Amino acid sequence: MNFIAEINIMPHKELLDPQGRAVANNMKNINLAGISDIRIGKHIVMQLEAGSEAEAKDKVETACRKLLANLIMETFHYEIKAL
Amino acid sequence: MNFIAEINIMPHKELLDPQGRAVANNMKNINLAGISDIRIGKHIVMQLEAGSEAEAKDKVETACRKLLANLIMETFHYEIKAL
């Protein structure tokens, strides 16, 4: 079976996100007021083959923990859909 | 009213995503088979103030078009929730 996984990897809430802060500070330059907190992370879309949805979840979890996310600084969430 | 916007900015489907390709090639190094296509973009979470949901949408649309996304190479999708 083929699955598609959508993964969001975001900086921990407790950590300063300098990229987001810089973008927020620049919103006034394009005349947008009222935008306060911006946090920027990664969005990853992945196609994978697995025998079951549980196996697909396992694979995505392993990929996130071992390769995609830095768990000291980031958290991840994912959704899996069968194709 | 306060809103929270979740924005995904992804490289166009027609374009090669070298970052995603590199990650996909490395999946075999952590013993994960069957992962084919990976595309990597940005996930942005933004808090904003607006009078109505329509105004909030306007602001997010403007922010994406003028600052966050490069429309030549990227597409964006967003969801807005009232807080």
Backbone of each chain as nested JSON, in Angstrom:
{
  "chains": [
    {"id": "A", "residues": [
      {"number": 1, "name": "MET", "atoms": {"N": [0.832, -1.202, 0.0], "CA": [0.0, 0.0, 0.0], "C": [0.869, 1.256, 0.0]}},
      {"number": 2, "name": "ASN", "atoms": {"N": [0.365, 2.266, -0.657], "CA": [1.084, 3.53, -0.68], "C": [0.439, 4.531, 0.272]}},
      {"number": 3, "name": "PHE", "atoms": {"N": [1.283, 5.247, 0.963], "CA": [0.805, 6.258, 1.899], "C": [1.468, 7.586, 1.596]}},
      {"number": 4, "name": "ILE", "atoms": {"N": [0.803, 8.633, 2.032], "CA": [1.43, 9.943, 1.959], "C": [1.459, 10.509, 3.375]}},
      {"number": 5, "name": "ALA", "atoms": {"N": [2.62, 10.983, 3.768], "CA": [2.772, 11.531, 5.126], "C": [3.054, 13.019, 5.036]}},
      {"number": 6, "name": "GLU", "atoms": {"N": [2.347, 13.777, 5.858], "CA": [2.604, 15.22, 5.945], "C": [3.174, 15.497, 7.327]}},
      {"number": 7, "name": "ILE", "atoms": {"N": [4.374, 15.999, 7.357], "CA": [5.094, 16.178, 8.621], "C": [5.365, 17.663, 8.844]}},
      {"number": 8, "name": "ASN", "atoms": {"N": [5.085, 18.14, 10.044], "CA": [5.468, 19.502, 10.419], "C": [6.528, 19.43, 11.505]}},
      {"number": 9, "name": "ILE", "atoms": {"N": [7.626, 20.102, 11.273], "CA": [8.698, 20.145, 12.27], "C": [8.873, 21.596, 12.698]}},
      {"number": 10, "name": "MET", "atoms": {"N": [8.62, 21.856, 13.968], "CA": [8.641, 23.244, 14.447], "C": [9.65, 23.408, 15.573]}},
      {"number": 11, "name": "PRO", "atoms": {"N": [10.222, 24.611, 15.709], "CA": [11.098, 24.849, 16.867], "C": [10.279, 24.765, 18.162]}},
      {"number": 12, "name": "HIS", "atoms": {"N": [10.873, 24.237, 19.219], "CA": [10.208, 24.139, 20.521], "C": [9.628, 25.493, 20.933]}},
      {"number": 13, "name": "LYS", "atoms": {"N": [8.472, 25.447, 21.584], "CA": [7.824, 26.696, 22.006], "C": [8.687, 27.518, 22.957]}},
      {"number": 14, "name": "GLU", "atoms": {"N": [9.501, 26.832, 23.749], "CA": [10.312, 27.521, 24.756], "C": [11.49, 28.247, 24.123]}},
      {"number": 15, "name": "LEU", "atoms": {"N": [11.829, 27.893, 22.882], "CA": [13.029, 28.461, 22.266], "C": [12.688, 29.684, 21.425]}},
      {"number": 16, "name": "LEU", "atoms": {"N": [13.606, 30.643, 21.416], "CA": [13.491, 31.793, 20.526], "C": [13.64, 31.311, 19.081]}},
      {"number": 17, "name": "ASP", "atoms": {"N": [12.781, 31.829, 18.2], "CA": [12.903, 31.496, 16.783], "C": [13.333, 32.761, 16.04]}},
      {"number": 18, "name": "PRO", "atoms": {"N": [14.638, 32.954, 15.856], "CA": [15.131, 34.225, 15.295], "C": [14.623, 34.486, 13.882]}},
      {"number": 19, "name": "GLN", "atoms": {"N": [14.447, 33.416, 13.095], "CA": [13.942, 33.594, 11.725], "C": [12.519, 34.156, 11.76]}},
      {"number": 20, "name": "GLY", "atoms": {"N": [11.685, 33.579, 12.632], "CA": [10.318, 34.063, 12.774], "C": [10.266, 35.488, 13.283]}},
      {"number": 21, "name": "ARG", "atoms": {"N": [11.147, 35.782, 14.258], "CA": [11.207, 37.136, 14.807], "C": [11.56, 38.152, 13.721]}},
      {"number": 22, "name": "ALA", "atoms": {"N": [12.529, 37.783, 12.883], "CA": [12.947, 38.689, 11.806], "C": [11.796, 38.937, 10.83]}},
      {"number": 23, "name": "VAL", "atoms": {"N": [11.072, 37.878, 10.494], "CA": [9.941, 38.038, 9.572], "C": [8.863, 38.91, 10.203]}},
      {"number": 24, "name": "ALA", "atoms": {"N": [8.57, 38.681, 11.485], "CA": [7.547, 39.476, 12.178], "C": [7.92, 40.96, 12.166]}},
      {"number": 25, "name": "ASN", "atoms": {"N": [9.209, 41.244, 12.407], "CA": [9.649, 42.642, 12.405], "C": [9.531, 43.287, 11.034]}},
      {"number": 26, "name": "ASN", "atoms": {"N": [9.535, 42.483, 9.988], "CA": [9.47, 43.033, 8.638], "C": [8.052, 43.228, 8.124]}},
      {"number": 27, "name": "MET", "atoms": {"N": [7.058, 42.728, 8.865], "CA": [5.671, 42.867, 8.416], "C": [5.272, 44.341, 8.297]}},
      {"number": 28, "name": "LYS", "atoms": {"N": [5.847, 45.194, 9.145], "CA": [5.473, 46.616, 9.066], "C": [5.968, 47.247, 7.763]}},
      {"number": 29, "name": "ASN", "atoms": {"N": [7.017, 46.693, 7.183], "CA": [7.532, 47.228, 5.915], "C": [6.596, 46.965, 4.743]}},
      {"number": 30, "name": "ILE", "atoms": {"N": [5.696, 45.997, 4.881], "CA": [4.702, 45.805, 3.829], "C": [3.312, 46.238, 4.332]}},
      {"number": 31, "name": "ASN", "atoms": {"N": [3.344, 47.158, 5.338], "CA": [2.113, 47.771, 5.851], "C": [1.107, 46.781, 6.438]}},
      {"number": 32, "name": "LEU", "atoms": {"N": [1.607, 45.757, 7.111], "CA": [0.713, 44.827, 7.795], "C": [0.905, 44.99, 9.295]}},
      {"number": 33, "name": "ALA", "atoms": {"N": [-0.14, 45.463, 9.964], "CA": [-0.062, 45.618, 11.415], "C": [-0.81, 44.471, 12.082]}},
      {"number": 34, "name": "GLY", "atoms": {"N": [-0.548, 44.272, 13.353], "CA": [-1.31, 43.296, 14.125], "C": [-0.824, 41.869, 13.995]}},
      {"number": 35, "name": "ILE", "atoms": {"N": [0.317, 41.669, 13.357], "CA": [0.878, 40.319, 13.286], "C": [1.955, 40.225, 14.349]}},
      {"number": 36, "name": "SER", "atoms": {"N": [1.723, 39.34, 15.318], "CA": [2.638, 39.36, 16.448], "C": [3.65, 38.228, 16.386]}},
      {"number": 37, "name": "ASP", "atoms": {"N": [3.193, 37.042, 16.647], "CA": [4.125, 35.946, 16.866], "C": [4.225, 35.096, 15.602]}},
      {"number": 38, "name": "ILE", "atoms": {"N": [5.401, 34.953, 15.066], "CA": [5.599, 34.084, 13.9], "C": [6.658, 33.039, 14.231]}},
      {"number": 39, "name": "ARG", "atoms": {"N": [6.336, 31.803, 13.953], "CA": [7.327, 30.737, 14.119], "C": [7.422, 29.965, 12.806]}},
      {"number": 40, "name": "ILE", "atoms": {"N": [8.654, 29.683, 12.422], "CA": [8.893, 29.07, 11.116], "C": [9.57, 27.717, 11.289]}},
      {"number": 41, "name": "GLY", "atoms": {"N": [8.962, 26.714, 10.693], "CA": [9.535, 25.378, 10.735], "C": [9.511, 24.755, 9.349]}},
      {"number": 42, "name": "LYS", "atoms": {"N": [9.599, 23.44, 9.309], "CA": [9.633, 22.737, 8.032], "C": [8.343, 21.962, 7.811]}},
      {"number": 43, "name": "HIS", "atoms": {"N": [7.924, 21.909, 6.563], "CA": [6.798, 21.071, 6.179], "C": [7.319, 20.049, 5.173]}},
      {"number": 44, "name": "ILE", "atoms": {"N": [7.144, 18.779, 5.481], "CA": [7.715, 17.723, 4.649], "C": [6.594, 16.813, 4.166]}},
      {"number": 45, "name": "VAL", "atoms": {"N": [6.536, 16.59, 2.867], "CA": [5.566, 15.673, 2.285], "C": [6.335, 14.485, 1.724]}},
      {"number": 46, "name": "MET", "atoms": {"N": [5.92, 13.299, 2.134], "CA": [6.696, 12.097, 1.832], "C": [5.77, 11.008, 1.328]}},
      {"number": 47, "name": "GLN", "atoms": {"N": [6.154, 10.332, 0.25], "CA": [5.398, 9.159, -0.207], "C": [6.119, 7.92, 0.235]}},
      {"number": 48, "name": "LEU", "atoms": {"N": [5.371, 6.954, 0.765], "CA": [6.054, 5.736, 1.185], "C": [5.182, 4.512, 0.97]}},
      {"number": 49, "name": "GLU", "atoms": {"N": [5.867, 3.387, 0.861], "CA": [5.201, 2.094, 0.747], "C": [5.304, 1.377, 2.073]}},
      {"number": 50, "name": "ALA", "atoms": {"N": [4.186, 0.764, 2.501], "CA": [4.225, -0.015, 3.743], "C": [3.085, -1.011, 3.704]}},
      {"number": 51, "name": "GLY", "atoms": {"N": [3.222, -2.074, 4.492], "CA": [2.218, -3.128, 4.499], "C": [0.916, -2.706, 5.164]}},
      {"number": 52, "name": "SER", "atoms": {"N": [1.019, -1.814, 6.129], "CA": [-0.173, -1.382, 6.86], "C": [0.026, 0.057, 7.323]}},
      {"number": 53, "name": "GLU", "atoms": {"N": [-1.051, 0.639, 7.842], "CA": [-0.922, 2.011, 8.326], "C": [0.005, 2.078, 9.537]}},
      {"number": 54, "name": "ALA", "atoms": {"N": [-0.016, 1.027, 10.366], "CA": [0.86, 1.009, 11.543], "C": [2.326, 0.982, 11.123]}},
      {"number": 55, "name": "GLU", "atoms": {"N": [2.624, 0.201, 10.07], "CA": [4.002, 0.135, 9.598], "C": [4.423, 1.478, 9.004]}},
      {"number": 56, "name": "ALA", "atoms": {"N": [3.505, 2.129, 8.289], "CA": [3.807, 3.443, 7.719], "C": [4.108, 4.446, 8.833]}},
      {"number": 57, "name": "LYS", "atoms": {"N": [3.309, 4.394, 9.906], "CA": [3.544, 5.288, 11.05], "C": [4.921, 5.051, 11.655]}},
      {"number": 58, "name": "ASP", "atoms": {"N": [5.253, 3.778, 11.807], "CA": [6.577, 3.414, 12.327], "C": [7.688, 4.029, 11.497]}},
      {"number": 59, "name": "LYS", "atoms": {"N": [7.556, 3.905, 10.171], "CA": [8.592, 4.422, 9.277], "C": [8.728, 5.935, 9.401]}},
      {"number": 60, "name": "VAL", "atoms": {"N": [7.579, 6.614, 9.428], "CA": [7.622, 8.082, 9.506], "C": [8.212, 8.511, 10.849]}},
      {"number": 61, "name": "GLU", "atoms": {"N": [7.801, 7.837, 11.904], "CA": [8.326, 8.138, 13.245], "C": [9.854, 7.97, 13.267]}},
      {"number": 62, "name": "THR", "atoms": {"N": [10.337, 6.848, 12.697], "CA": [11.785, 6.6, 12.66], "C": [12.495, 7.673, 11.84]}},
      {"number": 63, "name": "ALA", "atoms": {"N": [11.927, 7.997, 10.674], "CA": [12.548, 9.011, 9.812], "C": [12.643, 10.343, 10.545]}},
      {"number": 64, "name": "CYS", "atoms": {"N": [11.577, 10.71, 11.263], "CA": [11.586, 11.982, 11.993], "C": [12.632, 11.969, 13.097]}},
      {"number": 65, "name": "ARG", "atoms": {"N": [12.625, 10.883, 13.882], "CA": [13.52, 10.841, 15.045], "C": [14.98, 10.742, 14.652]}},
      {"number": 66, "name": "LYS", "atoms": {"N": [15.264, 9.969, 13.586], "CA": [16.667, 9.711, 13.261], "C": [17.253, 10.708, 12.272]}},
      {"number": 67, "name": "LEU", "atoms": {"N": [16.393, 11.299, 11.432], "CA": [16.963, 12.097, 10.341], "C": [16.372, 13.491, 10.213]}},
      {"number": 68, "name": "LEU", "atoms": {"N": [15.046, 13.599, 10.296], "CA": [14.429, 14.867, 9.887], "C": [14.43, 15.929, 10.985]}},
      {"number": 69, "name": "ALA", "atoms": {"N": [14.142, 15.516, 12.207], "CA": [14.01, 16.51, 13.281], "C": [15.189, 16.429, 14.238]}},
      {"number": 70, "name": "ASN", "atoms": {"N": [15.552, 17.566, 14.771], "CA": [16.529, 17.623, 15.858], "C": [15.725, 17.757, 17.146]}},
      {"number": 71, "name": "LEU", "atoms": {"N": [15.59, 16.649, 17.873], "CA": [14.635, 16.628, 18.987], "C": [15.038, 17.515, 20.16]}},
      {"number": 72, "name": "ILE", "atoms": {"N": [16.276, 17.98, 20.166], "CA": [16.691, 18.909, 21.223], "C": [16.051, 20.279, 20.985]}},
      {"number": 73, "name": "MET", "atoms": {"N": [15.935, 20.641, 19.72], "CA": [15.425, 21.978, 19.41], "C": [14.06, 21.979, 18.744]}},
      {"number": 74, "name": "GLU", "atoms": {"N": [13.607, 20.82, 18.28], "CA": [12.38, 20.802, 17.47], "C": [11.383, 19.736, 17.937]}},
      {"number": 75, "name": "THR", "atoms": {"N": [10.139, 19.966, 17.636], "CA": [9.106, 18.937, 17.832], "C": [8.511, 18.604, 16.465]}},
      {"number": 76, "name": "PHE", "atoms": {"N": [7.907, 17.408, 16.344], "CA": [7.301, 17.073, 15.061], "C": [5.898, 16.505, 15.254]}},
      {"number": 77, "name": "HIS", "atoms": {"N": [5.067, 16.736, 14.261], "CA": [3.722, 16.161, 14.194], "C": [3.53, 15.671, 12.776]}},
      {"number": 78, "name": "TYR", "atoms": {"N": [2.762, 14.589, 12.619], "CA": [2.557, 14.105, 11.264], "C": [1.165, 13.523, 11.108]}},
      {"number": 79, "name": "GLU", "atoms": {"N": [0.732, 13.488, 9.853], "CA": [-0.522, 12.835, 9.481], "C": [-0.237, 11.907, 8.324]}},
      {"number": 80, "name": "ILE", "atoms": {"N": [-0.869, 10.745, 8.359], "CA": [-0.654, 9.767, 7.292], "C": [-1.982, 9.468, 6.621]}},
      {"number": 81, "name": "LYS", "atoms": {"N": [-1.963, 9.491, 5.291], "CA": [-3.162, 9.112, 4.54], "C": [-2.815, 7.988, 3.583]}},
      {"number": 82, "name": "ALA", "atoms": {"N": [-3.711, 7.038, 3.411], "CA": [-3.521, 6.013, 2.388], "C": [-3.841, 6.626, 1.026]}},
      {"number": 83, "name": "LEU", "atoms": {"N": [-3.075, 6.237, 0.027], "CA": [-3.323, 6.785, -1.323], "C": [-4.323, 5.919, -2.081]}}
    ]},
    {"id": "B", "residues": [
      {"number": 1, "name": "MET", "atoms": {"N": [-10.354, 40.693, 17.281], "CA": [-10.281, 39.232, 17.38], "C": [-8.886, 38.726, 17.047]}},
      {"number": 2, "name": "ASN", "atoms": {"N": [-8.513, 37.673, 17.726], "CA": [-7.219, 37.066, 17.444], "C": [-7.395, 35.798, 16.608]}},
      {"number": 3, "name": "PHE", "atoms": {"N": [-6.51, 35.656, 15.661], "CA": [-6.534, 34.473, 14.796], "C": [-5.169, 33.808, 14.806]}},
      {"number": 4, "name": "ILE", "atoms": {"N": [-5.187, 32.543, 14.478], "CA": [-3.924, 31.852, 14.257], "C": [-3.953, 31.283, 12.844]}},
      {"number": 5, "name": "ALA", "atoms": {"N": [-2.878, 31.539, 12.105], "CA": [-2.807, 31.061, 10.73], "C": [-1.708, 30.027, 10.613]}},
      {"number": 6, "name": "GLU", "atoms": {"N": [-2.02, 28.937, 9.939], "CA": [-1.009, 27.91, 9.65], "C": [-0.78, 27.894, 8.154]}},
      {"number": 7, "name": "ILE", "atoms": {"N": [0.431, 28.183, 7.759], "CA": [0.752, 28.348, 6.343], "C": [1.76, 27.284, 5.923]}},
      {"number": 8, "name": "ASN", "atoms": {"N": [1.506, 26.631, 4.807], "CA": [2.486, 25.714, 4.22], "C": [2.969, 26.294, 2.907]}},
      {"number": 9, "name": "ILE", "atoms": {"N": [4.268, 26.424, 2.778], "CA": [4.853, 26.921, 1.532], "C": [5.717, 25.805, 0.957]}},
      {"number": 10, "name": "MET", "atoms": {"N": [5.341, 25.333, -0.232], "CA": [6.037, 24.186, -0.818], "C": [6.607, 24.546, -2.184]}},
      {"number": 11, "name": "PRO", "atoms": {"N": [7.714, 23.893, -2.566], "CA": [8.208, 24.107, -3.933], "C": [7.185, 23.593, -4.944]}},
      {"number": 12, "name": "HIS", "atoms": {"N": [7.045, 24.273, -6.075], "CA": [6.132, 23.851, -7.141], "C": [6.363, 22.388, -7.497]}},
      {"number": 13, "name": "LYS", "atoms": {"N": [5.285, 21.703, -7.815], "CA": [5.403, 20.278, -8.149], "C": [6.287, 20.03, -9.358]}},
      {"number": 14, "name": "GLU", "atoms": {"N": [6.305, 20.986, -10.272], "CA": [7.068, 20.806, -11.511], "C": [8.565, 20.951, -11.285]}},
      {"number": 15, "name": "LEU", "atoms": {"N": [8.947, 21.546, -10.156], "CA": [10.364, 21.835, -9.929], "C": [11.038, 20.726, -9.139]}},
      {"number": 16, "name": "LEU", "atoms": {"N": [12.299, 20.478, -9.463], "CA": [13.117, 19.56, -8.682], "C": [13.337, 20.162, -7.294]}},
      {"number": 17, "name": "ASP", "atoms": {"N": [13.219, 19.318, -6.262], "CA": [13.498, 19.787, -4.905], "C": [14.759, 19.074, -4.418]}},
      {"number": 18, "name": "PRO", "atoms": {"N": [15.933, 19.704, -4.604], "CA": [17.187, 19.002, -4.308], "C": [17.32, 18.615, -2.832]}},
      {"number": 19, "name": "GLN", "atoms": {"N": [16.769, 19.445, -1.939], "CA": [16.841, 19.135, -0.503], "C": [16.066, 17.846, -0.21]}},
      {"number": 20, "name": "GLY", "atoms": {"N": [14.87, 17.749, -0.777], "CA": [14.063, 16.554, -0.578], "C": [14.725, 15.327, -1.195]}},
      {"number": 21, "name": "ARG", "atoms": {"N": [15.314, 15.514, -2.373], "CA": [15.999, 14.42, -3.04], "C": [17.152, 13.893, -2.175]}},
      {"number": 22, "name": "ALA", "atoms": {"N": [17.9, 14.812, -1.6], "CA": [19.035, 14.414, -0.757], "C": [18.558, 13.635, 0.46]}},
      {"number": 23, "name": "VAL", "atoms": {"N": [17.471, 14.102, 1.071], "CA": [16.937, 13.401, 2.245], "C": [16.446, 12.013, 1.847]}},
      {"number": 24, "name": "ALA", "atoms": {"N": [15.75, 11.91, 0.712], "CA": [15.239, 10.616, 0.256], "C": [16.393, 9.636, 0.031]}},
      {"number": 25, "name": "ASN", "atoms": {"N": [17.488, 10.122, -0.569], "CA": [18.641, 9.25, -0.806], "C": [19.283, 8.772, 0.493]}},
      {"number": 26, "name": "ASN", "atoms": {"N": [19.09, 9.535, 1.563], "CA": [19.72, 9.155, 2.833], "C": [18.881, 8.224, 3.675]}},
      {"number": 27, "name": "MET", "atoms": {"N": [17.632, 7.986, 3.265], "CA": [16.768, 7.112, 4.055], "C": [17.352, 5.708, 4.159]}},
      {"number": 28, "name": "LYS", "atoms": {"N": [18.072, 5.269, 3.111], "CA": [18.632, 3.907, 3.167], "C": [19.729, 3.8, 4.228]}},
      {"number": 29, "name": "ASN", "atoms": {"N": [20.362, 4.911, 4.557], "CA": [21.404, 4.883, 5.598], "C": [20.835, 4.656, 6.993]}},
      {"number": 30, "name": "ILE", "atoms": {"N": [19.555, 4.905, 7.18], "CA": [18.958, 4.574, 8.478], "C": [18.011, 3.378, 8.318]}},
      {"number": 31, "name": "ASN", "atoms": {"N": [18.293, 2.56, 7.274], "CA": [17.567, 1.298, 7.063], "C": [16.066, 1.465, 6.853]}},
      {"number": 32, "name": "LEU", "atoms": {"N": [15.672, 2.523, 6.148], "CA": [14.264, 2.699, 5.812], "C": [14.103, 2.556, 4.308]}},
      {"number": 33, "name": "ALA", "atoms": {"N": [13.412, 1.51, 3.898], "CA": [13.171, 1.307, 2.474], "C": [11.752, 1.745, 2.127]}},
      {"number": 34, "name": "GLY", "atoms": {"N": [11.505, 1.944, 0.851], "CA": [10.151, 2.221, 0.393], "C": [9.712, 3.665, 0.515]}},
      {"number": 35, "name": "ILE", "atoms": {"N": [10.65, 4.54, 0.847], "CA": [10.307, 5.964, 0.893], "C": [10.8, 6.581, -0.405]}},
      {"number": 36, "name": "SER", "atoms": {"N": [9.857, 7.064, -1.213], "CA": [10.266, 7.493, -2.541], "C": [10.394, 8.999, -2.643]}},
      {"number": 37, "name": "ASP", "atoms": {"N": [9.287, 9.673, -2.665], "CA": [9.312, 11.077, -3.027], "C": [9.221, 11.937, -1.767]}},
      {"number": 38, "name": "ILE", "atoms": {"N": [10.197, 12.775, -1.565], "CA": [10.146, 13.687, -0.418], "C": [10.263, 15.116, -0.918]}},
      {"number": 39, "name": "ARG", "atoms": {"N": [9.376, 15.96, -0.454], "CA": [9.468, 17.377, -0.802], "C": [9.446, 18.183, 0.495]}},
      {"number": 40, "name": "ILE", "atoms": {"N": [10.334, 19.162, 0.56], "CA": [10.502, 19.905, 1.808], "C": [10.185, 21.376, 1.583]}},
      {"number": 41, "name": "GLY", "atoms": {"N": [9.299, 21.888, 2.4], "CA": [8.948, 23.296, 2.326], "C": [8.941, 23.905, 3.714]}},
      {"number": 42, "name": "LYS", "atoms": {"N": [8.261, 25.03, 3.85], "CA": [8.217, 25.726, 5.125], "C": [6.832, 25.631, 5.757]}},
      {"number": 43, "name": "HIS", "atoms": {"N": [6.798, 25.535, 7.064], "CA": [5.543, 25.589, 7.812], "C": [5.627, 26.811, 8.721]}},
      {"number": 44, "name": "ILE", "atoms": {"N": [4.674, 27.704, 8.577], "CA": [4.72, 28.962, 9.323], "C": [3.463, 29.089, 10.165]}},
      {"number": 45, "name": "VAL", "atoms": {"N": [3.628, 29.352, 11.452], "CA": [2.499, 29.579, 12.344], "C": [2.55, 31.033, 12.78]}},
      {"number": 46, "name": "MET", "atoms": {"N": [1.429, 31.721, 12.609], "CA": [1.409, 33.163, 12.783], "C": [0.195, 33.567, 13.619]}},
      {"number": 47, "name": "GLN", "atoms": {"N": [0.395, 34.415, 14.602], "CA": [-0.737, 34.967, 15.348], "C": [-1.024, 36.35, 14.829]}},
      {"number": 48, "name": "LEU", "atoms": {"N": [-2.303, 36.654, 14.617], "CA": [-2.602, 37.993, 14.137], "C": [-3.931, 38.515, 14.681]}},
      {"number": 49, "name": "GLU", "atoms": {"N": [-4.029, 39.839, 14.702], "CA": [-5.268, 40.508, 15.103], "C": [-5.966, 41.027, 13.859]}},
      {"number": 50, "name": "ALA", "atoms": {"N": [-7.277, 40.833, 13.801], "CA": [-8.041, 41.365, 12.666], "C": [-9.494, 41.515, 13.098]}},
      {"number": 51, "name": "GLY", "atoms": {"N": [-10.215, 42.397, 12.393], "CA": [-11.606, 42.651, 12.752], "C": [-12.533, 41.491, 12.43]}},
      {"number": 52, "name": "SER", "atoms": {"N": [-12.187, 40.764, 11.393], "CA": [-13.046, 39.653, 10.967], "C": [-12.181, 38.581, 10.342]}},
      {"number": 53, "name": "GLU", "atoms": {"N": [-12.802, 37.422, 10.077], "CA": [-12.032, 36.353, 9.456], "C": [-11.599, 36.735, 8.04]}},
      {"number": 54, "name": "ALA", "atoms": {"N": [-12.46, 37.487, 7.332], "CA": [-12.103, 37.919, 5.976], "C": [-10.875, 38.824, 6.0]}},
      {"number": 55, "name": "GLU", "atoms": {"N": [-10.835, 39.725, 6.999], "CA": [-9.686, 40.622, 7.104], "C": [-8.423, 39.829, 7.437]}},
      {"number": 56, "name": "ALA", "atoms": {"N": [-8.563, 38.835, 8.312], "CA": [-7.415, 37.994, 8.659], "C": [-6.896, 37.263, 7.42]}},
      {"number": 57, "name": "LYS", "atoms": {"N": [-7.822, 36.744, 6.605], "CA": [-7.424, 36.06, 5.371], "C": [-6.667, 36.996, 4.447]}},
      {"number": 58, "name": "ASP", "atoms": {"N": [-7.184, 38.219, 4.325], "CA": [-6.518, 39.233, 3.516], "C": [-5.081, 39.45, 3.962]}},
      {"number": 59, "name": "LYS", "atoms": {"N": [-4.917, 39.581, 5.289], "CA": [-3.577, 39.838, 5.821], "C": [-2.631, 38.686, 5.533]}},
      {"number": 60, "name": "VAL", "atoms": {"N": [-3.123, 37.463, 5.749], "CA": [-2.257, 36.299, 5.531], "C": [-1.901, 36.168, 4.053]}},
      {"number": 61, "name": "GLU", "atoms": {"N": [-2.895, 36.39, 3.203], "CA": [-2.67, 36.34, 1.747], "C": [-1.598, 37.36, 1.343]}},
      {"number": 62, "name": "THR", "atoms": {"N": [-1.734, 38.593, 1.854], "CA": [-0.746, 39.629, 1.531], "C": [0.636, 39.248, 2.035]}},
      {"number": 63, "name": "ALA", "atoms": {"N": [0.699, 38.759, 3.284], "CA": [1.991, 38.372, 3.845], "C": [2.651, 37.282, 3.004]}},
      {"number": 64, "name": "CYS", "atoms": {"N": [1.853, 36.314, 2.562], "CA": [2.405, 35.221, 1.745], "C": [2.906, 35.75, 0.412]}},
      {"number": 65, "name": "ARG", "atoms": {"N": [2.068, 36.57, -0.238], "CA": [2.422, 37.017, -1.584], "C": [3.601, 37.98, -1.591]}},
      {"number": 66, "name": "LYS", "atoms": {"N": [3.646, 38.862, -0.57], "CA": [4.663, 39.904, -0.611], "C": [5.952, 39.521, 0.098]}},
      {"number": 67, "name": "LEU", "atoms": {"N": [5.864, 38.623, 1.075], "CA": [7.055, 38.404, 1.9], "C": [7.443, 36.943, 2.059]}},
      {"number": 68, "name": "LEU", "atoms": {"N": [6.465, 36.069, 2.323], "CA": [6.831, 34.719, 2.763], "C": [7.151, 33.765, 1.618]}},
      {"number": 69, "name": "ALA", "atoms": {"N": [6.371, 33.834, 0.553], "CA": [6.56, 32.863, -0.531], "C": [7.168, 33.531, -1.763]}},
      {"number": 70, "name": "ASN", "atoms": {"N": [7.955, 32.77, -2.481], "CA": [8.455, 33.186, -3.775], "C": [7.574, 32.496, -4.813]}},
      {"number": 71, "name": "LEU", "atoms": {"N": [6.636, 33.266, -5.374], "CA": [5.592, 32.635, -6.196], "C": [6.107, 32.044, -7.5]}},
      {"number": 72, "name": "ILE", "atoms": {"N": [7.308, 32.395, -7.872], "CA": [7.887, 31.795, -9.076], "C": [8.249, 30.339, -8.802]}},
      {"number": 73, "name": "MET", "atoms": {"N": [8.717, 30.073, -7.587], "CA": [9.183, 28.722, -7.27], "C": [8.299, 27.986, -6.272]}},
      {"number": 74, "name": "GLU", "atoms": {"N": [7.41, 28.71, -5.588], "CA": [6.679, 28.075, -4.49], "C": [5.173, 28.326, -4.581]}},
      {"number": 75, "name": "THR", "atoms": {"N": [4.415, 27.423, -3.979], "CA": [2.978, 27.636, -3.805], "C": [2.691, 27.684, -2.309]}},
      {"number": 76, "name": "PHE", "atoms": {"N": [1.571, 28.325, -1.932], "CA": [1.248, 28.349, -0.501], "C": [-0.212, 27.99, -0.269]}},
      {"number": 77, "name": "HIS", "atoms": {"N": [-0.455, 27.406, 0.898], "CA": [-1.8, 27.08, 1.364], "C": [-1.859, 27.5, 2.82]}},
      {"number": 78, "name": "TYR", "atoms": {"N": [-3.042, 27.944, 3.249], "CA": [-3.122, 28.327, 4.659], "C": [-4.493, 28.008, 5.23]}},
      {"number": 79, "name": "GLU", "atoms": {"N": [-4.499, 27.889, 6.548], "CA": [-5.748, 27.72, 7.302], "C": [-5.755, 28.744, 8.417]}},
      {"number": 80, "name": "ILE", "atoms": {"N": [-6.936, 29.311, 8.649], "CA": [-7.056, 30.316, 9.703], "C": [-8.074, 29.853, 10.73]}},
      {"number": 81, "name": "LYS", "atoms": {"N": [-7.697, 29.949, 12.007], "CA": [-8.637, 29.627, 13.075], "C": [-8.757, 30.82, 14.005]}},
      {"number": 82, "name": "ALA", "atoms": {"N": [-9.955, 31.081, 14.485], "CA": [-10.137, 32.116, 15.497], "C": [-9.67, 31.551, 16.832]}},
      {"number": 83, "name": "LEU", "atoms": {"N": [-9.048, 32.402, 17.638], "CA": [-8.568, 31.924, 18.958], "C": [-9.639, 32.148, 20.022]}}
    ]}
  ]
}
